[in-house]
Amino acid sequence: MQREQPTSPAPHIPAHAPGSAPAPRGKGTLLAAVAIGLLLGAGGVGAAWAIAGDGSGAEPGAATDARGACDALGGFDEAKFTAKGDEGLVALNRWSGAVTLSAAAAAGDPAYKPLSDSLSRAQHRHAQVFDFDAEVKKDLAQARGICEDL
């Protein structure tokens, strides 16, 4: 009768040697994660506004979406965008909501395309420079001007 040799479990091999730093993550991965998070957040805010409405009993539609975008933009303060805590979250969600709702308005009625385009340009530029530089502020001012005329 042959006796079986006990087998030992496979040794644990760490992902990196003790004392060494883990492999660095690429900036592309981080930027993609941030972009996805912003898009999901914007979609959630837009959906919440679309579902909840403004309490006026108005039928949902492009005009309602445009007013929602303008309301969000009116309460958005770019100076608070990088603030810690709730203040920064409010700014982030208002920014995302304005962009998302303006896109919904433009999809529902081409008359709202200039509003959507100006906010979209501002969002894309901000994503490139991570700052509210003069070009972003110019597009925000244009969007705010359009909102005044609605």
Secondary structure as a PSIPRED ss2 file (coil, helix, strand):
# PSIPRED VFORMAT (PSIPRED V4.0)

   1 M C   1.000  0.000  0.000
   2 Q C   1.000  0.000  0.000
   3 R C   1.000  0.000  0.000
   4 E C   1.000  0.000  0.000
   5 Q C   1.000  0.000  0.000
   6 P C   1.000  0.000  0.000
   7 T C   1.000  0.000  0.000
   8 S C   1.000  0.000  0.000
   9 P C   1.000  0.000  0.000
  10 A C   1.000  0.000  0.000
  11 P C   1.000  0.000  0.000
  12 H C   1.000  0.000  0.000
  13 I C   1.000  0.000  0.000
  14 P C   1.000  0.000  0.000
  15 A C   1.000  0.000  0.000
  16 H C   1.000  0.000  0.000
  17 A C   1.000  0.000  0.000
  18 P C   1.000  0.000  0.000
  19 G C   1.000  0.000  0.000
  20 S C   1.000  0.000  0.000
  21 A C   1.000  0.000  0.000
  22 P C   1.000  0.000  0.000
  23 A C   1.000  0.000  0.000
  24 P C   1.000  0.000  0.000
  25 R C   1.000  0.000  0.000
  26 G C   1.000  0.000  0.000
  27 K H   0.000  1.000  0.000
  28 G H   0.000  1.000  0.000
  29 T H   0.000  1.000  0.000
  30 L H   0.000  1.000  0.000
  31 L H   0.000  1.000  0.000
  32 A H   0.000  1.000  0.000
  33 A H   0.000  1.000  0.000
  34 V H   0.000  1.000  0.000
  35 A H   0.000  1.000  0.000
  36 I H   0.000  1.000  0.000
  37 G H   0.000  1.000  0.000
  38 L H   0.000  1.000  0.000
  39 L H   0.000  1.000  0.000
  40 L H   0.000  1.000  0.000
  41 G H   0.000  1.000  0.000
  42 A H   0.000  1.000  0.000
  43 G H   0.000  1.000  0.000
  44 G H   0.000  1.000  0.000
  45 V H   0.000  1.000  0.000
  46 G H   0.000  1.000  0.000
  47 A H   0.000  1.000  0.000
  48 A H   0.000  1.000  0.000
  49 W H   0.000  1.000  0.000
  50 A H   0.000  1.000  0.000
  51 I H   0.000  1.000  0.000
  52 A H   0.000  1.000  0.000
  53 G C   1.000  0.000  0.000
  54 D C   1.000  0.000  0.000
  55 G C   1.000  0.000  0.000
  56 S C   1.000  0.000  0.000
  57 G C   1.000  0.000  0.000
  58 A C   1.000  0.000  0.000
  59 E C   1.000  0.000  0.000
  60 P C   1.000  0.000  0.000
  61 G C   1.000  0.000  0.000
  62 A H   0.000  1.000  0.000
  63 A H   0.000  1.000  0.000
  64 T H   0.000  1.000  0.000
  65 D H   0.000  1.000  0.000
  66 A H   0.000  1.000  0.000
  67 R H   0.000  1.000  0.000
  68 G H   0.000  1.000  0.000
  69 A H   0.000  1.000  0.000
  70 C H   0.000  1.000  0.000
  71 D H   0.000  1.000  0.000
  72 A H   0.000  1.000  0.000
  73 L H   0.000  1.000  0.000
  74 G H   0.000  1.000  0.000
  75 G C   1.000  0.000  0.000
  76 F C   1.000  0.000  0.000
  77 D C   1.000  0.000  0.000
  78 E H   0.000  1.000  0.000
  79 A H   0.000  1.000  0.000
  80 K H   0.000  1.000  0.000
  81 F C   1.000  0.000  0.000
  82 T C   1.000  0.000  0.000
  83 A C   1.000  0.000  0.000
  84 K C   1.000  0.000  0.000
  85 G C   1.000  0.000  0.000
  86 D H   0.000  1.000  0.000
  87 E H   0.000  1.000  0.000
  88 G H   0.000  1.000  0.000
  89 L H   0.000  1.000  0.000
  90 V H   0.000  1.000  0.000
  91 A H   0.000  1.000  0.000
  92 L H   0.000  1.000  0.000
  93 N H   0.000  1.000  0.000
  94 R H   0.000  1.000  0.000
  95 W H   0.000  1.000  0.000
  96 S H   0.000  1.000  0.000
  97 G H   0.000  1.000  0.000
  98 A H   0.000  1.000  0.000
  99 V H   0.000  1.000  0.000
 100 T H   0.000  1.000  0.000
 101 L H   0.000  1.000  0.000
 102 S H   0.000  1.000  0.000
 103 A H   0.000  1.000  0.000
 104 A H   0.000  1.000  0.000
 105 A H   0.000  1.000  0.000
 106 A H   0.000  1.000  0.000
 107 A H   0.000  1.000  0.000
 108 G H   0.000  1.000  0.000
 109 D C   1.000  0.000  0.000
 110 P H   0.000  1.000  0.000
 111 A H   0.000  1.000  0.000
 112 Y H   0.000  1.000  0.000
 113 K H   0.000  1.000  0.000
 114 P H   0.000  1.000  0.000
 115 L H   0.000  1.000  0.000
 116 S H   0.000  1.000  0.000
 117 D H   0.000  1.000  0.000
 118 S H   0.000  1.000  0.000
 119 L H   0.000  1.000  0.000
 120 S H   0.000  1.000  0.000
 121 R H   0.000  1.000  0.000
 122 A H   0.000  1.000  0.000
 123 Q H   0.000  1.000  0.000
 124 H H   0.000  1.000  0.000
 125 R H   0.000  1.000  0.000
 126 H H   0.000  1.000  0.000
 127 A H   0.000  1.000  0.000
 128 Q H   0.000  1.000  0.000
 129 V H   0.000  1.000  0.000
 130 F C   1.000  0.000  0.000
 131 D C   1.000  0.000  0.000
 132 F C   1.000  0.000  0.000
 133 D C   1.000  0.000  0.000
 134 A H   0.000  1.000  0.000
 135 E H   0.000  1.000  0.000
 136 V H   0.000  1.000  0.000
 137 K H   0.000  1.000  0.000
 138 K H   0.000  1.000  0.000
 139 D H   0.000  1.000  0.000
 140 L H   0.000  1.000  0.000
 141 A H   0.000  1.000  0.000
 142 Q H   0.000  1.000  0.000
 143 A H   0.000  1.000  0.000
 144 R H   0.000  1.000  0.000
 145 G H   0.000  1.000  0.000
 146 I H   0.000  1.000  0.000
 147 C H   0.000  1.000  0.000
 148 E H   0.000  1.000  0.000
 149 D C   1.000  0.000  0.000
 150 L C   1.000  0.000  0.000
